[in-house]
């Protein structure tokens, strides 16, 4: 795969086209990568204890490596 953890990449296609981010980790078997700030989805969490409120958090989901390109080639 042409992308590895720690690289700065830019998204080539999709809803997040043009966004840049740093690769958090790579899933080699599926050919995907998780990029910080790209392909964010909302997840609803239940309250874990009594008298606590539930919350909505955003999680970066994997994106296909073919849709990513290195932002700066060194």
Secondary structure, 3 states (H helix, E strand, C coil): CCCCCCCEEEECCCCCCCCEEEEEEEECCCCEEEECCCCEEEEEECCCCCCCCCEEEEEECCEEHHHEEECCCC
